[in-house]
Amino acid sequence: QVQLVESGGGLVQAGGSLRLSCAASGRTFIAFAMGMGWFRQAPGKERDFVAAISSSGGSKSYADSVKGRFTISRDNAKNTVYLQMNSLKPEDTAVYYCAGRPGGRAVGDSGSYYDYWGQGTQVTVSS
């Protein structure tokens, strides 16, 4: 079993930046080889794909709404995935979740691709 724990959320003004982290623990030899993704869910809305990174870090994918503003990266030595969010907008306000898929060599933009999920971290962007 693998546990994913997000951190780094908070309140920020529009135009500001935040960096989210997702740390994997448990069976870390699985965590090391996981494809990872970030999703978000705003109140009253469905969960949306934000960004994904392959297990090697060689492939990345972004939702059109965050391209050029968000960057996903990973540090396999720390079993941690990051989401650097710049130029934040009020519409980025949501609970952000990280997700993992063992052996995920590809990037997945669907929630059904992933097996493990974190509890989420709140990001609020004020105008």
ZAMAR-209514 format. One record per residue: residue number from 1; x, y, z of N, C-alpha, C, O, CB in turn. Coordinates in steps of 0.02 Angstrom, whole numbers, always signed. Glycine has a CB too. Layout:
<recs>
[NUM; [X; Y; Z]; [X; Y; Z]; [X; Y; Z]; [X; Y; Z]; [X; Y; Z]]
...
</recs>
This chain:
<recs>
[1; [+42; -60; +0]; [+0; +0; +0]; [+44; +62; +0]; [+98; +63; +29]; [-48; +1; +61]]
[2; [+19; +113; -32]; [+55; +177; -36]; [+10; +232; -10]; [-50; +234; -26]; [+78; +192; -110]]
[3; [+37; +276; +28]; [+1; +335; +52]; [+29; +397; +18]; [+89; +405; +10]; [+5; +341; +130]]
[4; [-16; +440; -3]; [+3; +504; -34]; [-22; +561; +11]; [-80; +562; +30]; [-26; +510; -106]]
[5; [+22; +607; +26]; [+4; +663; +69]; [+23; +728; +34]; [+82; +740; +19]; [+39; +658; +138]]
[6; [-27; +770; +22]; [-15; +835; -9]; [-1; +888; +44]; [-23; +882; +101]; [-75; +857; -53]]
[7; [+36; +938; +24]; [+48; +996; +67]; [+64; +1056; +23]; [+76; +1049; -37]; [+107; +982; +118]]
[8; [+63; +1115; +54]; [+82; +1175; +18]; [+24; +1219; -3]; [+35; +1273; -30]; [+121; +1157; -41]]
[9; [-37; +1197; +9]; [-94; +1239; -9]; [-99; +1299; +38]; [-64; +1303; +88]; [-158; +1199; -7]]
[10; [-144; +1345; +20]; [-154; +1403; +61]; [-192; +1457; +25]; [-221; +1446; -28]; [-88; +1430; +85]]
[11; [-190; +1516; +53]; [-224; +1575; +26]; [-172; +1620; -6]; [-121; +1637; +24]; [-264; +1613; +81]]
[12; [-185; +1640; -68]; [-137; +1683; -103]; [-177; +1732; -146]; [-233; +1718; -167]; [-88; +1641; -147]]
[13; [-149; +1789; -158]; [-181; +1839; -201]; [-171; +1821; -274]; [-123; +1786; -293]; [-153; +1910; -187]]
[14; [-216; +1844; -315]; [-210; +1834; -387]; [-143; +1859; -411]; [-120; +1913; -391]; [-268; +1869; -425]]
[15; [-112; +1821; -455]; [-45; +1837; -479]; [+11; +1807; -439]; [+69; +1808; -459]; [-37; +1910; -480]]
[16; [-6; +1779; -382]; [+44; +1749; -338]; [+61; +1678; -357]; [+38; +1652; -408]; [+21; +1751; -268]]
[17; [+102; +1647; -315]; [+127; +1579; -329]; [+121; +1536; -267]; [+122; +1559; -210]; [+200; +1582; -352]]
[18; [+114; +1471; -280]; [+116; +1420; -228]; [+151; +1359; -257]; [+149; +1348; -317]; [+44; +1403; -203]]
[19; [+181; +1320; -213]; [+209; +1256; -234]; [+178; +1201; -192]; [+186; +1200; -131]; [+286; +1256; -229]]
[20; [+144; +1157; -225]; [+115; +1099; -191]; [+164; +1041; -193]; [+202; +1033; -241]; [+48; +1079; -224]]
[21; [+163; +1002; -140]; [+204; +942; -136]; [+159; +882; -124]; [+107; +887; -92]; [+257; +948; -81]]
[22; [+180; +825; -150]; [+144; +762; -138]; [+197; +710; -120]; [+236; +689; -163]; [+101; +740; -200]]
[23; [+198; +690; -57]; [+247; +642; -33]; [+216; +573; -29]; [+162; +564; -2]; [+275; +663; +35]]
[24; [+252; +525; -55]; [+229; +456; -54]; [+265; +418; +2]; [+325; +427; +12]; [+241; +421; -121]]
[25; [+228; +377; +36]; [+257; +335; +89]; [+226; +267; +86]; [+178; +255; +50]; [+248; +367; +159]]
[26; [+254; +222; +125]; [+229; +153; +125]; [+276; +110; +85]; [+336; +107; +98]; [+158; +150; +97]]
[27; [+249; +76; +37]; [+289; +33; -6]; [+323; +76; -58]; [+302; +81; -116]; [+245; -22; -41]]
[28; [+378; +108; -37]; [+408; +159; -78]; [+440; +132; -142]; [+451; +170; -189]; [+460; +196; -39]]
[29; [+454; +67; -144]; [+481; +42; -207]; [+427; +44; -260]; [+442; +47; -320]; [+507; -30; -198]]
[30; [+364; +43; -239]; [+309; +55; -286]; [+303; +129; -301]; [+294; +149; -359]; [+243; +27; -258]]
[31; [+309; +169; -248]; [+302; +242; -256]; [+354; +268; -305]; [+341; +314; -343]; [+309; +277; -189]]
[32; [+414; +239; -303]; [+468; +263; -346]; [+450; +256; -419]; [+471; +297; -460]; [+531; +225; -331]]
[33; [+411; +205; -436]; [+396; +191; -506]; [+326; +212; -526]; [+299; +186; -575]; [+405; +117; -521]]
[34; [+296; +258; -490]; [+228; +277; -504]; [+223; +336; -552]; [+261; +384; -546]; [+192; +294; -441]]
[35; [+177; +331; -599]; [+157; +389; -636]; [+114; +431; -589]; [+74; +404; -551]; [+119; +370; -701]]
[36; [+122; +497; -591]; [+88; +540; -543]; [+47; +594; -579]; [+65; +616; -634]; [+138; +572; -496]]
[37; [-7; +614; -547]; [-48; +667; -576]; [-74; +713; -523]; [-77; +695; -464]; [-106; +637; -616]]
[38; [-93; +772; -544]; [-127; +820; -501]; [-196; +834; -531]; [-203; +844; -592]; [-86; +887; -494]]
[39; [-246; +834; -488]; [-314; +850; -507]; [-340; +903; -459]; [-311; +914; -406]; [-359; +787; -507]]
[40; [-394; +935; -478]; [-424; +984; -433]; [-499; +982; -438]; [-528; +964; -490]; [-398; +1055; -448]]
[41; [-531; +1001; -384]; [-604; +1002; -382]; [-627; +1065; -346]; [-613; +1075; -287]; [-632; +939; -347]]
[42; [-663; +1107; -382]; [-692; +1167; -354]; [-762; +1150; -326]; [-792; +1101; -348]; [-696; +1224; -407]]
[43; [-787; +1189; -280]; [-853; +1176; -251]; [-907; +1171; -304]; [-914; +1215; -346]; [-872; +1230; -201]]
[44; [-946; +1118; -302]; [-1001; +1110; -349]; [-981; +1088; -419]; [-1022; +1085; -464]; [-1038; +1172; -353]]
[45; [-916; +1074; -428]; [-892; +1055; -495]; [-861; +986; -493]; [-845; +959; -439]; [-842; +1107; -521]]
[46; [-851; +957; -551]; [-819; +893; -556]; [-743; +900; -547]; [-715; +954; -553]; [-834; +861; -624]]
[47; [-712; +844; -531]; [-640; +844; -525]; [-608; +849; -594]; [-628; +813; -640]; [-616; +780; -489]]
[48; [-560; +893; -601]; [-528; +906; -665]; [-454; +889; -663]; [-421; +896; -612]; [-537; +979; -685]]
[49; [-429; +866; -719]; [-359; +853; -727]; [-320; +919; -729]; [-343; +968; -758]; [-346; +812; -791]]
[50; [-262; +919; -697]; [-219; +978; -697]; [-153; +964; -733]; [-135; +997; -781]; [-205; +1002; -625]]
[51; [-117; +913; -709]; [-51; +897; -737]; [-33; +826; -720]; [-59; +797; -672]; [+3; +946; -712]]
[52; [+12; +797; -760]; [+35; +729; -747]; [+107; +722; -768]; [+132; +758; -811]; [-9; +677; -784]]
[53; [+141; +673; -737]; [+211; +660; -752]; [+222; +585; -750]; [+195; +550; -707]; [+259; +697; -702]]
[54; [+261; +560; -797]; [+274; +488; -800]; [+321; +468; -744]; [+350; +510; -710]; [+304; +469; -868]]
[55; [+328; +403; -735]; [+370; +378; -680]; [+443; +400; -687]; [+477; +410; -637]; [+366; +302; -677]]
[56; [+466; +406; -748]; [+535; +428; -759]; [+543; +504; -757]; [+599; +530; -749]; [+560; +403; -826]]
[57; [+488; +539; -763]; [+490; +611; -767]; [+501; +637; -838]; [+503; +697; -849]; [+545; +638; -723]]
[58; [+507; +591; -885]; [+523; +611; -953]; [+463; +636; -993]; [+472; +670; -1043]; [+552; +554; -989]]
[59; [+403; +620; -970]; [+342; +642; -1004]; [+299; +681; -957]; [+290; +662; -899]; [+304; +583; -1034]]
[60; [+271; +735; -981]; [+227; +777; -941]; [+167; +798; -983]; [+171; +801; -1044]; [+265; +840; -914]]
[61; [+113; +812; -949]; [+53; +836; -982]; [+18; +887; -938]; [+20; +882; -877]; [+5; +777; -999]]
[62; [-13; +936; -970]; [-47; +989; -933]; [-116; +1002; -963]; [-126; +994; -1024]; [-5; +1054; -933]]
[63; [-162; +1021; -921]; [-226; +1047; -945]; [-214; +1113; -979]; [-169; +1151; -960]; [-277; +1054; -887]]
[64; [-254; +1128; -1030]; [-245; +1191; -1067]; [-251; +1251; -1021]; [-218; +1302; -1032]; [-297; +1196; -1123]]
[65; [-292; +1246; -970]; [-305; +1303; -925]; [-244; +1322; -883]; [-242; +1377; -855]; [-363; +1288; -881]]
[66; [-195; +1277; -877]; [-138; +1291; -834]; [-72; +1293; -872]; [-20; +1308; -843]; [-133; +1240; -779]]
[67; [-73; +1277; -937]; [-12; +1277; -977]; [+22; +1345; -974]; [-10; +1397; -981]; [-26; +1258; -1050]]
[68; [+88; +1343; -963]; [+126; +1405; -959]; [+126; +1437; -890]; [+165; +1483; -877]; [+99; +1454; -1009]]
[69; [+83; +1412; -845]; [+81; +1440; -778]; [+101; +1389; -725]; [+132; +1407; -675]; [+11; +1465; -763]]
[70; [+84; +1326; -736]; [+99; +1273; -688]; [+154; +1228; -715]; [+159; +1218; -775]; [+35; +1232; -672]]
[71; [+194; +1201; -670]; [+247; +1154; -689]; [+247; +1095; -641]; [+249; +1104; -580]; [+317; +1189; -689]]
[72; [+244; +1035; -668]; [+247; +975; -627]; [+318; +948; -631]; [+350; +949; -684]; [+195; +921; -651]]
[73; [+342; +923; -574]; [+409; +894; -572]; [+410; +840; -517]; [+363; +834; -478]; [+463; +949; -558]]
[74; [+463; +802; -516]; [+468; +750; -465]; [+540; +741; -443]; [+587; +753; -481]; [+440; +684; -491]]
[75; [+547; +720; -381]; [+612; +703; -353]; [+605; +631; -328]; [+580; +619; -273]; [+634; +754; -295]]
[76; [+628; +584; -368]; [+619; +514; -351]; [+659; +494; -289]; [+640; +447; -254]; [+638; +470; -409]]
[77; [+713; +529; -276]; [+752; +514; -216]; [+712; +529; -153]; [+723; +499; -100]; [+818; +554; -216]]
[78; [+665; +576; -158]; [+624; +595; -101]; [+553; +568; -107]; [+510; +582; -65]; [+622; +671; -95]]
[79; [+539; +530; -160]; [+471; +504; -172]; [+420; +561; -169]; [+367; +553; -138]; [+454; +450; -121]]
[80; [+436; +616; -200]; [+394; +676; -196]; [+382; +705; -266]; [+427; +708; -307]; [+425; +728; -150]]
[81; [+321; +726; -277]; [+302; +761; -338]; [+281; +831; -320]; [+250; +842; -268]; [+245; +723; -376]]
[82; [+298; +878; -363]; [+283; +948; -349]; [+238; +977; -404]; [+238; +954; -461]; [+348; +989; -344]]
[83; [+201; +1028; -385]; [+163; +1067; -433]; [+177; +1140; -418]; [+151; +1168; -370]; [+86; +1051; -430]]
[84; [+218; +1171; -459]; [+233; +1242; -452]; [+179; +1281; -489]; [+169; +1271; -549]; [+304; +1260; -480]]
[85; [+145; +1323; -453]; [+89; +1361; -482]; [+106; +1435; -480]; [+112; +1465; -426]; [+23; +1346; -445]]
[86; [+112; +1465; -538]; [+127; +1536; -544]; [+68; +1573; -577]; [+24; +1541; -607]; [+191; +1547; -585]]
[87; [+68; +1638; -571]; [+16; +1679; -601]; [-54; +1653; -585]; [-96; +1645; -629]; [+25; +1683; -677]]
[88; [-64; +1639; -522]; [-127; +1609; -501]; [-186; +1655; -512]; [-181; +1716; -506]; [-124; +1589; -428]]
[89; [-243; +1625; -529]; [-304; +1661; -543]; [-358; +1637; -494]; [-354; +1582; -467]; [-327; +1651; -617]]
[90; [-409; +1678; -482]; [-463; +1656; -437]; [-495; +1591; -460]; [-517; +1552; -418]; [-516; +1710; -433]]
[91; [-497; +1579; -525]; [-527; +1516; -550]; [-484; +1455; -536]; [-506; +1399; -549]; [-539; +1522; -624]]
[92; [-424; +1465; -510]; [-382; +1408; -489]; [-401; +1383; -420]; [-376; +1332; -397]; [-308; +1428; -490]]
[93; [-446; +1420; -386]; [-467; +1400; -319]; [-501; +1332; -321]; [-549; +1321; -358]; [-514; +1452; -290]]
[94; [-476; +1286; -280]; [-501; +1218; -279]; [-464; +1178; -226]; [-414; +1201; -198]; [-495; +1184; -349]]
[95; [-488; +1118; -214]; [-449; +1069; -176]; [-407; +1031; -228]; [-433; +1006; -277]; [-495; +1020; -133]]
[96; [-343; +1027; -215]; [-297; +994; -261]; [-278; +926; -233]; [-260; +919; -175]; [-233; +1038; -273]]
[97; [-283; +876; -276]; [-268; +807; -257]; [-211; +781; -300]; [-207; +795; -359]; [-330; +763; -264]]
[98; [-167; +742; -268]; [-118; +705; -308]; [-140; +633; -312]; [-176; +607; -269]; [-47; +711; -277]]
[99; [-118; +600; -365]; [-137; +532; -378]; [-78; +494; -406]; [-34; +523; -438]; [-197; +529; -427]]
[100; [-77; +429; -394]; [-21; +388; -418]; [-43; +322; -448]; [-93; +293; -427]; [+26; +375; -361]]
[101; [-6; +300; -497]; [-18; +236; -530]; [+48; +198; -533]; [+95; +220; -566]; [-49; +245; -602]]
[102; [+51; +141; -498]; [+112; +100; -502]; [+129; +81; -573]; [+85; +59; -611]; [+106; +38; -459]]
[103; [+191; +88; -591]; [+212; +69; -658]; [+187; +116; -712]; [+184; +97; -770]; [+189; +1; -673]]
[104; [+169; +177; -692]; [+140; +224; -740]; [+192; +256; -785]; [+214; +312; -771]; [+101; +277; -704]]
[105; [+211; +222; -837]; [+261; +250; -882]; [+233; +304; -927]; [+270; +346; -953]; [+291; +194; -925]]
[106; [+167; +303; -936]; [+135; +354; -977]; [+107; +408; -931]; [+106; +400; -870]; [+79; +324; -1022]]
[107; [+84; +462; -960]; [+50; +515; -922]; [-25; +504; -930]; [-50; +493; -985]; [+71; +586; -946]]
[108; [-60; +508; -874]; [-132; +496; -875]; [-170; +558; -857]; [-156; +589; -806]; [-150; +440; -829]]
[109; [-219; +577; -898]; [-260; +636; -884]; [-330; +618; -861]; [-374; +661; -856]; [-263; +680; -945]]
[110; [-341; +554; -846]; [-405; +532; -821]; [-397; +505; -750]; [-349; +470; -735]; [-436; +479; -867]]
[111; [-444; +521; -708]; [-441; +496; -639]; [-441; +421; -635]; [-413; +392; -588]; [-498; +524; -600]]
[112; [-473; +388; -683]; [-478; +316; -682]; [-410; +282; -694]; [-403; +221; -683]; [-528; +292; -733]]
[113; [-361; +319; -717]; [-294; +292; -731]; [-257; +278; -666]; [-211; +237; -665]; [-254; +341; -774]]
[114; [-277; +311; -612]; [-237; +309; -551]; [-268; +263; -498]; [-328; +254; -495]; [-231; +379; -523]]
[115; [-223; +235; -457]; [-244; +188; -405]; [-243; +218; -335]; [-281; +197; -292]; [-199; +128; -407]]
[116; [-200; +266; -325]; [-192; +295; -258]; [-206; +371; -262]; [-190; +404; -310]; [-121; +282; -230]]
[117; [-237; +395; -208]; [-255; +465; -204]; [-237; +493; -135]; [-241; +458; -84]; [-330; +475; -219]]
[118; [-218; +557; -135]; [-208; +592; -72]; [-273; +621; -46]; [-326; +615; -78]; [-156; +646; -80]]
[119; [-269; +653; +12]; [-328; +682; +44]; [-346; +751; +18]; [-401; +776; +28]; [-317; +686; +118]]
[120; [-299; +782; -16]; [-313; +848; -44]; [-286; +905; -3]; [-279; +899; +58]; [-386; +856; -54]]
[121; [-270; +960; -36]; [-249; +1021; -3]; [-285; +1080; -36]; [-290; +1084; -97]; [-172; +1030; -6]]
[122; [-310; +1125; +6]; [-350; +1181; -18]; [-305; +1237; -46]; [-257; +1257; -13]; [-395; +1208; +37]]
[123; [-322; +1260; -104]; [-290; +1319; -134]; [-344; +1371; -145]; [-394; +1358; -179]; [-252; +1302; -201]]
[124; [-335; +1429; -117]; [-383; +1484; -124]; [-347; +1545; -152]; [-298; +1568; -123]; [-418; +1501; -57]]
[125; [-371; +1570; -208]; [-341; +1628; -240]; [-390; +1686; -236]; [-445; +1682; -264]; [-321; +1612; -314]]
[126; [-371; +1738; -202]; [-415; +1796; -194]; [-403; +1847; -250]; [-347; +1854; -276]; [-404; +1830; -125]]
[127; [-456; +1882; -268]; [-450; +1931; -322]; [-430; +1999; -296]; [-423; +2046; -335]; [-515; +1936; -361]]
</recs>
